Amino acid sequence: MSLFDICLLSLALAMDCFAVSMVSGVIMRRFIFCVTIRMAVFFGAFQAFMPFLGWLGTNYFSDYLQSVDHWIAFGLLAFLGGKMIRDAFVEEEECHHFNPRKLRTQIVLSVATSIDALAVGISFACLGYKSAGQLGVPLLVIGLVSFVMAITGNALGVKFGKAIAKKLKPELVGGVILMLIGIKILVSHLAE
């Protein structure tokens, strides 16, 4: 793959990170540097690590992973999205809102948005990447693009989220977006 192809692939993989980070920015309502950087690091790391796992497991688990990766991503995103939607309709004192500041939430979102990248790792093996050293540049680019897109999405969510939050419940909007991302992943894999 050329560097241009790797960059396009990286942008495509980072779109889910961008959308989820934007939702998180809307919910947080202010830019919190350490939270945003931690989220971006998780998104970048998972987006870079999952293709490596896919490449590594190609010889042993490729058929199994391809058959369930979309269901795992859908399940995680649907669960989080459903929880956010429920929280939007529960009285303030009765629920613990979806909190993108929590480490656990960030890890679950990182895993859910990076499961598609497993398939990319499998395709790397099919494209002739024979050693882990050959994967260095593609994985670095994928991780960096996801990192930058996560920060950008969060900043845009914070900037434009205040206007949205006054009119709509951020948890409701975020939950719907997460569920739509999960449905998109599921439908795109089932249509293959």
BALO-866792 format. One record per residue: residue in three letters; residue number from 1; x, y, z negated of N, C-alpha, C, CB in turn. Coordinates in Angstrom, 1 decimal. Glycine has a CB too. Example, Ala and Ser with C-alpha at 12.3 -4.5 7.8 and 13.67 -1.06 7.14 Angstrom:
<kebas>
KEBA  ALA  1  13.2  -5.7  -7.8  12.3  -4.5  -7.8  13.2  -3.3  -7.8  11.3  -4.5  -9.0
KEBA  SER  2  12.8  -2.2  -7.1  13.7  -1.1  -7.1  12.9  0.0  -7.9  14.1  -0.6  -5.7
</kebas>
This chain:
<kebas>
KEBA  MET  1  0.8  -1.2  0.0  0.0  0.0  0.0  0.9  1.2  0.0  -1.0  0.0  -1.2
KEBA  SER  2  0.4  2.2  0.7  1.2  3.5  0.7  0.8  4.3  -0.5  0.8  4.3  2.0
KEBA  LEU  3  1.6  5.3  -0.8  1.4  6.1  -2.0  0.0  6.9  -1.8  2.5  7.2  -2.2
KEBA  PHE  4  -0.3  7.2  -0.6  -1.6  7.9  -0.4  -2.7  6.9  -0.7  -1.7  8.3  1.1
KEBA  ASP  5  -2.6  5.7  -0.3  -3.7  4.7  -0.6  -3.8  4.5  -2.1  -3.3  3.3  0.1
KEBA  ILE  6  -2.6  4.4  -2.8  -2.6  4.2  -4.2  -3.3  5.4  -4.9  -1.2  4.1  -4.8
KEBA  CYS  7  -3.0  6.6  -4.4  -3.7  7.8  -5.0  -5.2  7.8  -4.8  -3.1  9.1  -4.4
KEBA  LEU  8  -5.6  7.4  -3.6  -7.1  7.3  -3.4  -7.7  6.2  -4.3  -7.4  7.0  -1.9
KEBA  LEU  9  -7.0  5.1  -4.4  -7.5  4.0  -5.3  -7.6  4.5  -6.7  -6.6  2.8  -5.2
KEBA  SER  10  -6.6  5.3  -7.1  -6.5  5.8  -8.5  -7.7  6.7  -8.8  -5.2  6.5  -8.8
KEBA  LEU  11  -8.0  7.6  -7.8  -9.1  8.5  -7.9  -10.4  7.8  -8.1  -9.2  9.5  -6.7
KEBA  ALA  12  -10.6  6.7  -7.2  -11.8  5.9  -7.3  -12.0  5.3  -8.7  -11.8  4.9  -6.2
KEBA  LEU  13  -10.9  4.7  -9.2  -10.9  4.1  -10.5  -11.2  5.1  -11.6  -9.6  3.3  -10.8
KEBA  ALA  14  -10.7  6.3  -11.4  -10.9  7.3  -12.5  -12.2  8.0  -12.5  -9.8  8.4  -12.3
KEBA  MET  15  -13.1  7.7  -11.6  -14.4  8.4  -11.6  -15.2  8.1  -12.8  -15.1  8.1  -10.3
KEBA  ASP  16  -15.2  6.8  -13.2  -16.0  6.5  -14.4  -15.4  7.2  -15.6  -16.0  4.9  -14.6
KEBA  CYS  17  -14.1  7.2  -15.7  -13.4  7.9  -16.8  -13.8  9.4  -16.8  -11.9  7.8  -16.7
KEBA  PHE  18  -13.8  10.0  -15.7  -14.2  11.4  -15.5  -15.7  11.6  -16.0  -14.1  11.8  -14.1
KEBA  ALA  19  -16.6  10.8  -15.6  -18.0  10.9  -15.9  -18.2  10.7  -17.4  -18.9  10.0  -15.2
KEBA  VAL  20  -17.6  9.7  -18.0  -17.7  9.4  -19.4  -17.1  10.5  -20.3  -17.1  8.0  -19.8
KEBA  SER  21  -15.9  11.0  -19.8  -15.3  12.1  -20.5  -16.1  13.4  -20.5  -13.9  12.4  -19.9
KEBA  MET  22  -16.8  13.6  -19.4  -17.6  14.8  -19.2  -18.8  14.7  -20.2  -18.2  14.9  -17.8
KEBA  VAL  23  -19.4  13.5  -20.3  -20.5  13.3  -21.3  -20.0  13.5  -22.7  -21.1  11.9  -21.1
KEBA  SER  24  -18.8  13.0  -23.0  -18.2  13.2  -24.3  -18.0  14.7  -24.6  -16.9  12.5  -24.4
KEBA  GLY  25  -17.5  15.5  -23.6  -17.4  16.9  -23.8  -18.7  17.6  -24.1  -16.7  17.5  -22.6
KEBA  VAL  26  -19.7  17.2  -23.4  -21.1  17.7  -23.6  -21.5  17.5  -25.1  -22.1  17.2  -22.6
KEBA  ILE  27  -21.3  16.3  -25.5  -21.7  15.9  -26.9  -20.9  16.6  -27.9  -21.6  14.4  -27.1
KEBA  MET  28  -19.5  16.7  -27.7  -18.7  17.3  -28.7  -18.9  18.8  -28.8  -17.2  17.0  -28.4
KEBA  ARG  29  -19.2  19.4  -27.7  -19.5  20.9  -27.6  -18.4  21.8  -27.8  -20.6  21.2  -28.6
KEBA  ARG  30  -17.2  21.3  -28.1  -16.0  22.1  -28.2  -14.8  21.2  -27.9  -15.9  22.8  -29.6
KEBA  PHE  31  -13.8  21.9  -27.4  -12.6  21.2  -27.0  -11.7  20.9  -28.2  -11.8  22.0  -25.9
KEBA  ILE  32  -11.6  19.6  -28.5  -10.8  19.2  -29.7  -9.6  18.5  -29.1  -11.6  18.3  -30.7
KEBA  PHE  33  -8.4  19.2  -29.1  -7.2  18.7  -28.4  -6.9  17.3  -28.7  -6.1  19.6  -28.7
KEBA  CYS  34  -6.7  17.0  -30.0  -6.2  15.6  -30.3  -7.2  14.5  -29.9  -6.0  15.5  -31.9
KEBA  VAL  35  -8.5  14.8  -30.0  -9.5  13.8  -29.6  -9.5  13.6  -28.1  -10.9  14.3  -30.1
KEBA  THR  36  -9.4  14.7  -27.4  -9.4  14.7  -25.9  -8.2  14.0  -25.4  -9.5  16.1  -25.3
KEBA  ILE  37  -7.0  14.3  -26.0  -5.8  13.6  -25.6  -5.8  12.1  -25.9  -4.5  14.3  -26.2
KEBA  ARG  38  -6.3  11.8  -27.1  -6.4  10.4  -27.4  -7.3  9.6  -26.5  -6.9  10.2  -28.9
KEBA  MET  39  -8.5  10.2  -26.2  -9.4  9.6  -25.2  -8.7  9.4  -23.8  -10.7  10.4  -25.1
KEBA  ALA  40  -8.0  10.5  -23.4  -7.4  10.4  -22.1  -6.2  9.4  -22.1  -6.8  11.8  -21.7
KEBA  VAL  41  -5.5  9.2  -23.2  -4.5  8.2  -23.3  -5.1  6.8  -23.2  -3.6  8.4  -24.6
KEBA  PHE  42  -6.2  6.6  -23.9  -6.8  5.3  -23.9  -7.3  5.0  -22.4  -8.0  5.2  -24.9
KEBA  PHE  43  -8.0  6.0  -21.8  -8.5  5.7  -20.5  -7.4  5.5  -19.5  -9.3  7.0  -20.0
KEBA  GLY  44  -6.3  6.2  -19.6  -5.2  6.0  -18.7  -4.5  4.7  -18.9  -4.2  7.1  -18.9
KEBA  ALA  45  -4.3  4.3  -20.2  -3.6  3.1  -20.5  -4.5  1.9  -20.1  -3.4  3.0  -22.1
KEBA  PHE  46  -5.8  1.9  -20.4  -6.6  0.8  -20.0  -6.7  0.7  -18.5  -8.0  0.9  -20.6
KEBA  GLN  47  -6.8  1.8  -17.8  -6.9  1.8  -16.3  -5.7  1.2  -15.7  -7.2  3.2  -15.8
KEBA  ALA  48  -4.5  1.5  -16.3  -3.2  0.9  -15.8  -3.0  -0.5  -16.2  -2.1  1.8  -16.3
KEBA  PHE  49  -3.5  -0.9  -17.4  -3.2  -2.2  -18.0  -4.1  -3.3  -17.3  -3.4  -2.2  -19.5
KEBA  MET  50  -5.4  -2.9  -17.1  -6.3  -3.9  -16.5  -5.9  -4.4  -15.2  -7.7  -3.3  -16.4
KEBA  PRO  51  -5.4  -3.6  -14.2  -4.9  -4.2  -13.0  -3.7  -5.2  -13.2  -4.5  -3.1  -12.0
KEBA  PHE  52  -2.9  -4.8  -14.2  -1.8  -5.7  -14.5  -2.3  -7.1  -15.0  -0.9  -5.1  -15.6
KEBA  LEU  53  -3.4  -7.0  -15.9  -4.0  -8.3  -16.4  -4.6  -9.0  -15.2  -5.0  -8.0  -17.4
KEBA  GLY  54  -5.3  -8.3  -14.3  -5.9  -9.0  -13.2  -4.8  -9.6  -12.3  -6.7  -8.0  -12.3
KEBA  TRP  55  -3.7  -8.9  -12.1  -2.6  -9.5  -11.3  -2.0  -10.7  -12.0  -1.5  -8.4  -11.0
KEBA  LEU  56  -1.8  -10.6  -13.3  -1.2  -11.6  -14.1  -2.1  -12.9  -14.1  -0.9  -11.2  -15.5
KEBA  GLY  57  -3.4  -12.7  -14.2  -4.3  -13.8  -14.3  -4.8  -14.4  -13.0  -5.4  -13.4  -15.1
KEBA  THR  58  -4.3  -13.8  -11.9  -4.8  -14.3  -10.6  -4.6  -15.8  -10.4  -4.1  -13.5  -9.5
KEBA  ASN  59  -3.5  -16.3  -10.7  -3.2  -17.7  -10.5  -4.1  -18.6  -11.4  -1.8  -18.0  -10.7
KEBA  TYR  60  -4.5  -18.1  -12.5  -5.2  -19.0  -13.5  -6.7  -18.7  -13.6  -4.5  -18.9  -14.8
KEBA  PHE  61  -7.0  -17.4  -13.6  -8.4  -17.1  -14.0  -9.1  -16.2  -13.0  -8.4  -16.3  -15.3
KEBA  SER  62  -8.6  -16.1  -11.7  -9.2  -15.1  -10.8  -10.7  -15.4  -10.5  -8.5  -15.2  -9.5
KEBA  ASP  63  -11.1  -16.7  -10.3  -12.5  -17.0  -10.0  -13.4  -16.7  -11.2  -12.6  -18.5  -9.6
KEBA  TYR  64  -12.9  -17.0  -12.4  -13.7  -16.7  -13.6  -13.9  -15.2  -13.8  -13.1  -17.4  -14.8
KEBA  LEU  65  -12.8  -14.5  -13.7  -12.9  -13.0  -13.9  -13.8  -12.3  -12.9  -11.5  -12.4  -13.9
KEBA  GLN  66  -13.6  -12.7  -11.7  -14.4  -12.0  -10.6  -15.9  -12.3  -10.8  -14.0  -12.5  -9.3
KEBA  SER  67  -16.2  -13.4  -11.4  -17.6  -13.8  -11.5  -18.3  -13.1  -12.7  -17.8  -15.3  -11.6
KEBA  VAL  68  -17.5  -12.6  -13.6  -18.2  -12.0  -14.8  -17.8  -10.6  -15.2  -17.9  -12.9  -16.0
KEBA  ASP  69  -16.7  -10.0  -14.5  -16.2  -8.7  -14.9  -17.3  -7.6  -14.8  -15.1  -8.3  -14.0
KEBA  HIS  70  -18.2  -7.7  -13.8  -19.2  -6.7  -13.7  -20.3  -6.9  -14.7  -19.9  -6.8  -12.3
KEBA  TRP  71  -20.5  -8.1  -15.2  -21.5  -8.3  -16.2  -21.0  -7.7  -17.6  -21.8  -9.8  -16.4
KEBA  ILE  72  -19.7  -7.9  -17.8  -19.1  -7.4  -19.0  -19.2  -5.9  -19.1  -17.6  -7.8  -19.2
KEBA  ALA  73  -18.8  -5.2  -18.0  -18.8  -3.8  -17.9  -20.2  -3.3  -18.0  -18.2  -3.3  -16.5
KEBA  PHE  74  -21.2  -3.9  -17.3  -22.6  -3.5  -17.4  -23.1  -3.6  -18.8  -23.4  -4.4  -16.5
KEBA  GLY  75  -22.8  -4.8  -19.5  -23.3  -5.0  -20.9  -22.7  -4.0  -21.8  -22.8  -6.4  -21.3
KEBA  LEU  76  -21.4  -3.7  -21.8  -20.9  -2.6  -22.7  -21.5  -1.3  -22.4  -19.3  -2.6  -22.5
KEBA  LEU  77  -21.6  -0.9  -21.2  -22.1  0.5  -20.9  -23.6  0.6  -21.2  -21.8  0.8  -19.4
KEBA  ALA  78  -24.3  -0.5  -20.9  -25.8  -0.5  -21.2  -26.0  -0.5  -22.7  -26.4  -1.8  -20.6
KEBA  PHE  79  -25.2  -1.2  -23.4  -25.3  -1.1  -24.9  -25.1  0.3  -25.4  -24.3  -2.1  -25.5
KEBA  LEU  80  -23.9  0.9  -25.0  -23.6  2.2  -25.5  -24.7  3.2  -25.0  -22.2  2.7  -25.0
KEBA  GLY  81  -25.1  3.1  -23.7  -26.1  4.0  -23.2  -27.4  3.9  -23.9  -26.3  3.8  -21.7
KEBA  GLY  82  -27.8  2.6  -24.2  -29.1  2.4  -24.9  -29.0  2.9  -26.3  -29.4  0.9  -24.9
KEBA  LYS  83  -27.9  2.8  -27.0  -27.8  3.3  -28.3  -27.9  4.9  -28.3  -26.4  2.9  -28.9
KEBA  MET  84  -27.2  5.5  -27.3  -27.3  6.9  -27.2  -28.7  7.4  -26.9  -26.4  7.4  -26.1
KEBA  ILE  85  -29.4  6.7  -26.1  -30.8  7.1  -25.8  -31.7  6.9  -27.0  -31.4  6.2  -24.6
KEBA  ARG  86  -31.5  5.8  -27.7  -32.3  5.6  -29.0  -32.0  6.7  -30.0  -31.9  4.2  -29.6
KEBA  ASP  87  -30.7  7.1  -30.1  -30.3  8.1  -31.0  -30.9  9.5  -30.7  -28.8  8.2  -31.1
KEBA  ALA  88  -31.1  9.7  -29.4  -31.7  11.0  -29.0  -33.1  11.2  -29.5  -31.6  11.1  -27.5
KEBA  PHE  89  -33.8  10.0  -29.7  -35.2  10.1  -30.1  -35.4  9.8  -31.6  -36.0  9.2  -29.3
KEBA  VAL  90  -34.4  9.5  -32.3  -34.5  9.2  -33.8  -34.2  10.5  -34.5  -33.5  8.1  -34.2
KEBA  GLU  91  -34.9  10.7  -35.6  -34.7  11.9  -36.4  -33.3  12.0  -36.8  -35.6  11.9  -37.7
KEBA  GLU  92  -32.8  13.2  -36.9  -31.4  13.5  -37.2  -30.8  12.8  -38.4  -31.2  15.0  -37.4
KEBA  GLU  93  -31.6  12.8  -39.5  -31.1  12.2  -40.7  -31.2  10.6  -40.7  -31.8  12.7  -41.9
KEBA  GLU  94  -31.9  10.1  -39.7  -32.1  8.6  -39.7  -31.1  7.9  -38.8  -33.4  8.3  -39.2
KEBA  CYS  95  -30.2  8.6  -38.1  -29.3  7.9  -37.2  -27.9  8.4  -37.3  -29.8  8.0  -35.8
KEBA  HIS  96  -27.0  7.6  -36.8  -25.6  8.0  -36.6  -25.4  8.2  -35.1  -24.6  6.9  -37.3
KEBA  HIS  97  -25.3  9.4  -34.7  -25.2  9.6  -33.2  -24.0  9.1  -32.6  -25.3  11.1  -33.0
KEBA  PHE  98  -24.1  8.8  -31.4  -22.9  8.4  -30.5  -21.9  9.4  -30.8  -23.3  8.2  -29.0
KEBA  ASN  99  -20.7  9.0  -31.2  -19.7  9.9  -31.5  -18.4  9.6  -30.7  -19.4  9.9  -33.0
KEBA  PRO  100  -18.1  10.4  -29.7  -16.9  10.2  -28.9  -15.6  10.5  -29.6  -17.0  11.0  -27.6
KEBA  ARG  101  -15.7  11.1  -30.8  -14.5  11.3  -31.6  -14.0  10.1  -32.3  -14.8  12.4  -32.6
KEBA  LYS  102  -14.9  9.1  -32.4  -14.5  7.9  -33.2  -13.6  7.0  -32.3  -15.7  7.0  -33.6
KEBA  LEU  103  -12.6  6.5  -32.9  -11.6  5.6  -32.3  -12.3  4.4  -31.6  -10.5  5.1  -33.3
KEBA  ARG  104  -13.2  3.7  -32.4  -13.9  2.5  -31.9  -14.7  2.9  -30.6  -14.8  2.0  -33.0
KEBA  THR  105  -15.4  4.0  -30.6  -16.1  4.4  -29.5  -15.2  4.6  -28.3  -16.9  5.6  -29.7
KEBA  GLN  106  -14.1  5.2  -28.5  -13.2  5.5  -27.4  -12.6  4.2  -26.8  -12.0  6.4  -27.9
KEBA  ILE  107  -12.3  3.3  -27.7  -11.8  2.0  -27.2  -12.8  1.2  -26.4  -11.3  1.1  -28.3
KEBA  VAL  108  -14.0  1.2  -26.9  -15.1  0.5  -26.1  -15.3  1.1  -24.8  -16.4  0.5  -26.9
KEBA  LEU  109  -15.4  2.5  -24.7  -15.5  3.2  -23.5  -14.4  2.9  -22.5  -15.7  4.7  -23.7
KEBA  SER  110  -13.2  2.9  -23.1  -12.0  2.6  -22.2  -12.0  1.2  -21.6  -10.7  2.7  -23.1
KEBA  VAL  111  -12.4  0.2  -22.4  -12.6  -1.1  -21.9  -13.7  -1.2  -20.8  -12.9  -2.1  -23.0
KEBA  ALA  112  -14.8  -0.6  -21.1  -16.0  -0.7  -20.2  -15.7  0.0  -18.9  -17.2  0.0  -20.9
KEBA  THR  113  -15.0  1.1  -18.9  -14.8  1.8  -17.7  -13.6  1.3  -16.9  -14.5  3.3  -17.9
KEBA  SER  114  -12.8  0.4  -17.5  -11.6  -0.1  -16.8  -11.8  -1.6  -16.4  -10.4  0.0  -17.7
KEBA  ILE  115  -12.9  -2.2  -16.6  -13.0  -3.6  -16.2  -13.0  -3.8  -14.7  -14.4  -4.2  -16.8
KEBA  ASP  116  -13.5  -2.8  -14.0  -13.4  -2.9  -12.5  -11.9  -3.0  -12.0  -14.0  -1.6  -11.9
KEBA  ALA  117  -11.0  -2.4  -12.8  -9.6  -2.4  -12.5  -9.0  -3.8  -12.5  -8.8  -1.5  -13.4
KEBA  LEU  118  -9.6  -4.8  -13.1  -9.2  -6.2  -13.1  -9.2  -6.7  -11.6  -10.1  -7.1  -13.9
KEBA  ALA  119  -10.2  -6.3  -10.9  -10.3  -6.7  -9.5  -9.2  -6.1  -8.7  -11.7  -6.4  -8.9
KEBA  VAL  120  -8.8  -4.9  -9.0  -7.7  -4.2  -8.3  -6.5  -5.0  -8.5  -7.6  -2.8  -8.8
KEBA  GLY  121  -6.2  -5.5  -9.7  -5.0  -6.3  -10.0  -5.0  -7.6  -9.2  -4.9  -6.6  -11.4
KEBA  ILE  122  -6.2  -8.2  -9.0  -6.3  -9.4  -8.2  -6.0  -9.1  -6.7  -7.7  -10.0  -8.3
KEBA  SER  123  -6.5  -7.9  -6.3  -6.2  -7.5  -4.9  -4.7  -7.2  -4.7  -7.0  -6.3  -4.5
KEBA  PHE  124  -4.1  -6.7  -5.8  -2.6  -6.5  -5.7  -1.9  -7.8  -5.4  -2.1  -5.8  -7.0
KEBA  ALA  125  -2.3  -8.9  -6.1  -1.7  -10.2  -5.9  -1.9  -10.6  -4.4  -2.3  -11.2  -6.9
KEBA  CYS  126  -3.1  -10.4  -3.9  -3.5  -10.8  -2.6  -2.7  -9.9  -1.5  -5.0  -10.6  -2.3
KEBA  LEU  127  -2.3  -8.7  -1.9  -1.6  -7.8  -1.0  -0.1  -8.1  -1.0  -1.8  -6.4  -1.3
KEBA  GLY  128  0.4  -9.0  -1.8  1.7  -9.4  -1.7  2.6  -8.9  -2.8  2.3  -9.0  -0.5
KEBA  TYR  129  2.1  -8.3  -3.9  2.9  -7.8  -5.0  3.3  -9.1  -5.8  2.1  -6.8  -5.9
KEBA  LYS  130  4.5  -9.4  -5.7  5.0  -10.7  -6.2  5.6  -10.6  -7.6  6.1  -11.3  -5.3
KEBA  SER  131  6.1  -9.4  -8.0  6.7  -9.2  -9.3  6.1  -8.0  -10.1  8.2  -9.0  -9.2
KEBA  ALA  132  6.2  -8.0  -11.4  5.7  -6.9  -12.2  6.4  -5.6  -11.8  5.9  -7.3  -13.7
KEBA  GLY  133  7.6  -5.7  -11.4  8.4  -4.5  -11.1  7.8  -3.8  -9.9  9.8  -4.9  -10.7
KEBA  GLN  134  7.2  -4.5  -8.9  6.6  -3.9  -7.8  5.3  -3.2  -8.2  6.2  -5.0  -6.7
KEBA  LEU  135  4.7  -3.5  -9.3  3.5  -2.9  -9.7  3.7  -1.6  -10.5  2.7  -3.8  -10.6
KEBA  GLY  136  5.0  -1.3  -10.8  5.3  -0.1  -11.6  4.7  1.2  -11.1  6.8  0.1  -11.7
KEBA  VAL  137  4.9  1.5  -9.9  4.4  2.8  -9.3  2.9  2.8  -9.2  5.0  3.0  -7.9
KEBA  PRO  138  2.3  1.8  -8.6  0.8  1.8  -8.6  0.2  1.9  -10.0  0.3  0.6  -7.9
KEBA  LEU  139  0.7  1.2  -11.0  0.1  1.3  -12.3  0.3  2.6  -13.0  0.6  0.2  -13.2
KEBA  LEU  140  1.5  3.2  -12.8  1.8  4.5  -13.3  0.9  5.6  -12.7  3.3  4.9  -13.0
KEBA  VAL  141  0.7  5.5  -11.4  -0.2  6.5  -10.7  -1.7  6.3  -11.2  -0.1  6.3  -9.2
KEBA  ILE  142  -2.1  5.1  -11.3  -3.5  4.8  -11.8  -3.7  5.4  -13.2  -3.8  3.3  -11.7
KEBA  GLY  143  -2.7  5.1  -14.1  -2.8  5.6  -15.4  -2.8  7.1  -15.5  -1.7  5.0  -16.3
KEBA  LEU  144  -1.9  7.8  -14.8  -1.8  9.2  -14.8  -3.0  9.9  -14.2  -0.5  9.7  -14.0
KEBA  VAL  145  -3.5  9.4  -13.1  -4.7  10.0  -12.5  -5.9  9.8  -13.5  -5.1  9.3  -11.2
KEBA  SER  146  -6.1  8.7  -14.1  -7.1  8.5  -15.1  -7.0  9.4  -16.3  -7.2  7.1  -15.6
KEBA  PHE  147  -5.8  9.6  -16.8  -5.4  10.5  -17.9  -5.9  12.0  -17.5  -3.9  10.5  -18.2
KEBA  VAL  148  -5.5  12.4  -16.4  -5.8  13.8  -15.9  -7.3  14.0  -15.7  -5.0  14.2  -14.6
KEBA  MET  149  -7.9  13.0  -15.1  -9.4  13.1  -14.8  -10.2  13.0  -16.1  -9.8  11.9  -13.9
KEBA  ALA  150  -9.7  12.3  -17.1  -10.4  12.3  -18.4  -10.3  13.6  -19.1  -9.8  11.2  -19.3
KEBA  ILE  151  -9.2  14.3  -19.1  -9.0  15.6  -19.7  -9.9  16.6  -18.9  -7.5  16.1  -19.7
KEBA  THR  152  -9.8  16.6  -17.6  -10.6  17.5  -16.8  -12.1  17.3  -17.0  -10.3  17.2  -15.3
KEBA  GLY  153  -12.6  16.0  -17.1  -14.0  15.8  -17.3  -14.4  16.3  -18.7  -14.3  14.3  -17.2
KEBA  ASN  154  -13.6  16.1  -19.7  -13.9  16.5  -21.0  -14.0  18.0  -21.1  -12.9  16.0  -22.1
KEBA  ALA  155  -13.1  18.7  -20.5  -13.0  20.2  -20.5  -14.3  20.7  -19.7  -11.8  20.7  -19.8
KEBA  LEU  156  -14.6  20.1  -18.6  -15.8  20.6  -17.9  -17.1  20.3  -18.7  -15.9  19.9  -16.5
KEBA  GLY  157  -17.1  19.2  -19.4  -18.3  18.9  -20.2  -18.5  19.9  -21.3  -18.2  17.5  -20.8
KEBA  VAL  158  -17.3  20.2  -22.0  -17.4  21.3  -23.0  -17.8  22.6  -22.5  -16.0  21.4  -23.7
KEBA  LYS  159  -17.2  23.0  -21.3  -17.5  24.3  -20.8  -19.0  24.5  -20.3  -16.6  24.5  -19.6
KEBA  PHE  160  -19.5  23.5  -19.6  -20.8  23.6  -19.1  -21.9  22.9  -20.0  -20.9  23.0  -17.7
KEBA  GLY  161  -21.4  22.1  -21.0  -22.3  21.3  -21.8  -23.1  22.2  -22.8  -21.5  20.4  -22.6
KEBA  LYS  162  -22.6  23.3  -23.2  -23.4  24.1  -24.1  -24.7  24.6  -23.5  -22.6  25.4  -24.6
KEBA  ALA  163  -24.7  25.0  -22.2  -25.9  25.3  -21.5  -26.8  24.1  -21.4  -25.6  26.0  -20.2
KEBA  ILE  164  -26.3  23.0  -21.1  -27.1  21.8  -21.0  -27.6  21.4  -22.3  -26.2  20.6  -20.4
KEBA  ALA  165  -26.8  21.4  -23.4  -27.3  21.0  -24.7  -28.4  21.8  -25.2  -26.1  21.1  -25.7
KEBA  LYS  166  -28.5  23.1  -24.8  -29.7  23.9  -25.3  -31.0  23.4  -24.7  -29.4  25.3  -24.9
KEBA  LYS  167  -30.9  22.9  -23.4  -32.1  22.5  -22.7  -32.4  21.0  -22.8  -32.0  22.9  -21.3
KEBA  LEU  168  -31.4  20.2  -22.9  -31.6  18.8  -23.0  -30.8  18.2  -24.2  -31.1  18.1  -21.7
KEBA  LYS  169  -31.2  17.0  -24.6  -30.5  16.3  -25.6  -29.3  15.6  -25.0  -31.4  15.2  -26.3
KEBA  PRO  170  -28.1  16.0  -25.4  -26.9  15.4  -24.8  -26.8  13.9  -24.9  -25.6  16.0  -25.5
KEBA  GLU  171  -27.3  13.3  -26.0  -27.2  11.9  -26.2  -28.1  11.2  -25.1  -27.7  11.5  -27.6
KEBA  LEU  172  -29.3  11.8  -24.8  -30.1  11.3  -23.8  -29.5  11.3  -22.5  -31.5  12.0  -23.8
KEBA  VAL  173  -29.0  12.4  -22.1  -28.3  12.6  -20.8  -27.1  11.6  -20.7  -27.8  14.0  -20.6
KEBA  GLY  174  -26.3  11.6  -21.8  -25.1  10.8  -21.8  -25.5  9.3  -21.7  -24.3  11.0  -23.0
KEBA  GLY  175  -26.5  8.9  -22.4  -27.0  7.5  -22.4  -27.4  7.1  -21.0  -28.1  7.3  -23.4
KEBA  VAL  176  -28.2  8.0  -20.4  -28.6  7.7  -19.0  -27.5  7.5  -18.1  -29.6  8.8  -18.5
KEBA  ILE  177  -26.5  8.5  -18.2  -25.3  8.4  -17.3  -24.5  7.1  -17.5  -24.4  9.6  -17.5
KEBA  LEU  178  -24.3  6.7  -18.8  -23.6  5.5  -19.0  -24.3  4.3  -18.5  -23.3  5.3  -20.5
KEBA  MET  179  -25.6  4.3  -18.6  -26.4  3.1  -18.1  -26.3  3.1  -16.6  -27.9  3.2  -18.6
KEBA  LEU  180  -26.4  4.3  -15.9  -26.3  4.4  -14.5  -24.9  3.9  -14.0  -26.6  5.8  -14.0
KEBA  ILE  181  -23.9  4.2  -14.7  -22.5  3.8  -14.3  -22.5  2.2  -14.4  -21.4  4.4  -15.2
KEBA  GLY  182  -23.1  1.7  -15.5  -23.1  0.2  -15.7  -23.9  -0.4  -14.6  -23.7  -0.1  -17.0
KEBA  ILE  183  -25.1  0.2  -14.2  -25.9  -0.4  -13.1  -25.2  -0.3  -11.8  -27.2  0.4  -13.0
KEBA  LYS  184  -24.4  0.8  -11.6  -23.7  1.0  -10.3  -22.6  -0.1  -10.2  -23.0  2.3  -10.3
KEBA  ILE  185  -21.9  -0.4  -11.3  -20.9  -1.5  -11.3  -21.5  -2.8  -11.0  -20.1  -1.5  -12.7
KEBA  LEU  186  -22.6  -3.1  -11.7  -23.3  -4.4  -11.5  -23.8  -4.5  -10.1  -24.5  -4.5  -12.5
KEBA  VAL  187  -24.5  -3.5  -9.5  -25.1  -3.6  -8.2  -24.0  -3.7  -7.1  -25.9  -2.4  -7.9
KEBA  SER  188  -22.9  -2.9  -7.3  -21.8  -3.0  -6.3  -21.2  -4.4  -6.3  -20.7  -1.9  -6.6
KEBA  HIS  189  -21.0  -5.0  -7.4  -20.4  -6.4  -7.4  -21.4  -7.4  -6.9  -19.9  -6.7  -8.8
KEBA  LEU  190  -22.7  -7.3  -7.2  -23.7  -8.3  -6.8  -23.9  -8.2  -5.3  -25.0  -8.1  -7.5
KEBA  ALA  191  -23.7  -7.0  -4.7  -23.9  -6.7  -3.3  -22.7  -7.3  -2.5  -24.1  -5.3  -3.0
KEBA  GLU  192  -21.6  -7.6  -3.1  -20.4  -8.1  -2.3  -20.7  -9.5  -1.7  -19.2  -8.1  -3.2
</kebas>
